[in-house]
Amino acid sequence: GNIAIDPTVSSPNSPAIEGIYFADGNVSTGAGNNWLYFRGALAAMGGITLQRNLTNNSNQPAEYFEYAPDLSLLYPGVFKTRPIKWKEVAP
């Protein structure tokens, strides 16, 4: 599916959204004038649309994405890909 972030989602000093997100469709950040601070990983098969526009964006971008390798390391093993062990057997 798609991921649509509400335009009012914002946090001035800490990440407003944190985690690992994957969408089969599109991700849109929501058209608004609030700063979006995202920490983690974000992927979309259909693409990511950055829609925010700050009224005074001379000092910072409207969307700020911070990669968080600690989230990948803490990702539960149950959701990770399991290695396949191939073994040839006699017919």
N, C-alpha and C positions, 0 to 999 in steps of 0.2 A: 503494500500500500504506500500511501504518501505520508509524509510528516509535515505538518503545518504548525509553526511556532506562533503563538499569539503575539501580536505587536506590543502588548503591554509587558511582556516578560523582559525584565531588566534588573540588574543589580549593580550598584555603583562601584563596589570594591571587591566583590567576590564573584565567582562564576554563577550565572543565572541558571545555566544548564551544565550538567556534568555527567558523563557516561560514554558508552559506546553505542552508537546508533547506526542502523543499516535500513535502508528503504528500497523496496523493489521499484518504487515509482520515483516521485520527486520530493525534494525537501525545500521548503520555502521559509524564510526567516520572518516573514510578516512585515507588511509595509507599515512603518511607523517612524517616529523620531526619537525612540529610546535606544540607548546603547545596549547591544547584546554581547555578553561575554560568555563564550562557550569553551569548556575544557573537556577534552577527551578525543574521541574519534567519530567522524561523521562520514558516511558513504551513501551514495544514492545511485541506483542504476539509471534513473531518468535524468539526473542532474540536480544541482543545488542552485537555487535562485536567491541571490542576496537582494533583499527588497528595502532594507532600512536606509534612511537618509537623515542625518543629523542636520539641524538648522545651522550649527557652527561646527563643521568637521575639520577645522584647521589643525587641531591638536591630536585627534585620535580618529580611527576608522569607526564606522557605524557598527560593523560586526568584527569581533575579535575572536580568533580561534587559537587556542593553545593546545598543543599536543601533550598528552599525559601518558607517558610510558608506564607509569605505576599502575594505571587501570588495566593495561594489557597483562601485566604480571600478576595482578590479583584476580584476573578473570577465572571463574570457576572451571575446573578441569572437565566437568560433565558436559560443558558446551563446546569444548575444543574438539578439533578433528582427531580421531583416533588413528594411529598408524595401522596399516594393513600388513599382516604378515603372510607372505605367499609361501606355499610349500608344495612341491611336486609330489604327487602320490601315484603309485603304480595302478594301472587299469585292472 
